[in-house]
Amino acid sequence: MADYSIFYTFTMTNDVELKDLIEHARRDYQKRNFDQSVDLTVILKDIDVKKGFSFNEVVHLPNKPSRQAKVCVVASGEMGSRARRAEADRIIEPDELDRLGTNKKEAKKLAKTYDFFLSDTSLMATVGRSLGQFLGPKGKMPTPIPYGAPIESILNRLRNSVRIRSRNQLNISTKIGDEKMDDKQLIQNANTILSLLEKKLPQGDKNIQNTSVKFTMGNNISLSALSNKTKGN
């Protein structure tokens, strides 16, 4: 049976602090004529990045953002047909792979455009040869999908997921939603990400130094700054 443990869902934690953080960030941002994203940044500590620290996880958000993640599927035959019926953002047939591998500009654009990649297990070696140099550095190598796997439900889940990634640095940033979402929804999404980090970091929450939230057209509001402001008052 296939292992789909790349997906995680956790319960809420630290609601009071996150509520304060998101409320301040919302008051601080400037309204524009587009839907602004809301980003969560976590600063880490007590991790030796010289030892090759890396973090690359996919987390399913409990509340759907307006902009869903884009998913590209490498497949043909029945799996390709099922992916089309499930409205995957792009289907790459096997005969496209070699062409993409020799067109650096198009391959780079592909890696940038799509958030997640899935591939028929039988095509993973070909994907690695053709697109590995473009997807690998971005932590976007496809998740292998075996024959008969529920690709429709996997696609639906990925559309409401985000990638949490860090490589040899002590900060992790990811989107938790957009300005149309209410604070409770943003808190739940942020908590899902923080809970994953606490579970996966070497020393759990002891490796988290600071947390901040930022709307696209707003300032970065951090917990440490709010705490210092409270102490000053």
C-alpha positions, 0 to 999 in steps of 0.5 A: 500500500502506498505511503502518503505520509507527506501530508500532515494535519495537526490541532491548534496551539498558541491561539492567543499569541497568534491571534494578537500577531495576526490582528496587528498584521492586519491593522498594519497592511495597506489595502490594494486592488488585489488579494494579498497573501499572508505569510508566516515566517519562523526563525529557528535557533540552536541548529547547526546548519553546517551539518547540512540542515534541510527541511522540506515538508508538505502540509495540508491547510485546514482552511482553503486560501483563495489561490489554490496550489498548482499541480503538474502530473507526469503521466499517460494512459489511464492515470493521465486520463484520470488526472485530466478529469480531476483537472490537474493544472498540467499533464506532461506526457512521457514524450514531452520529458526529453524535449523539456530536458533540452529546453532549459528556459521552458524547464525553469519556467515549469519548475517555477510555475507549479507548486507540486509535481506528481509522477507515475512511478514508472516514469520517475527515472525519466523525470529524474534525467530530464527535469531533476536538475530543475526540480531538485534544487527547488525541493519539487521532485515529484511524488511517485504515484503507483498504478491505482492510487487515488490521484483525484483525492491526492490532487484535491489535497495538494491544491490546499497544501503548502510546502515548508522548506529550508536548506542550510538557513535558520528561517522558514517562510510559507503562505498561510492564506490571504486577506479575504480569510478571517483571523480564525482561519489564518490562526488555524492554518498557522497553527497547523504549520507550527505544529508540524515544525514542532513535531519535525524539528530536532528539539521541537519548539525549543528550536523556534526563536521567533514567529512573524506574520506579514501581509503582502503590502504590510510590515513584518510583525513578529511576536518578539516585537509585540512582546517588547512593546507590551513590556515597554508599556 
